[in-house]
Amino acid sequence: MEKRKKIIAAISAAIYMYLEQEALGLQTMYQVPQQPAQVLPSLPITSPWSLAGRMSLMEGRFNWQYRLCKSS
């Protein structure tokens, strides 16, 4: 009888620990981060010359793609 009580206590403790770990995992999964991530620009524009160069490249690519689609 004493052995059976020990087995039941061990099983109950294991189930309780498992449920507690599951609850802790769900809490950490849905927890809101304390500090929002800082979003840095991918290409910092430092001068008007660099901006003009990028715009020129984009315009050239756009015109090239437009001509390819137009002939089809």
Secondary structure, 3 states (H helix, E strand, C coil): CHHHHHHHHHHHHHHHHHHHHHHHHHHHHCCCCCCCCCCCCCCCCCCHHHHHHHHHHHHHHHHHHHHHHHHC
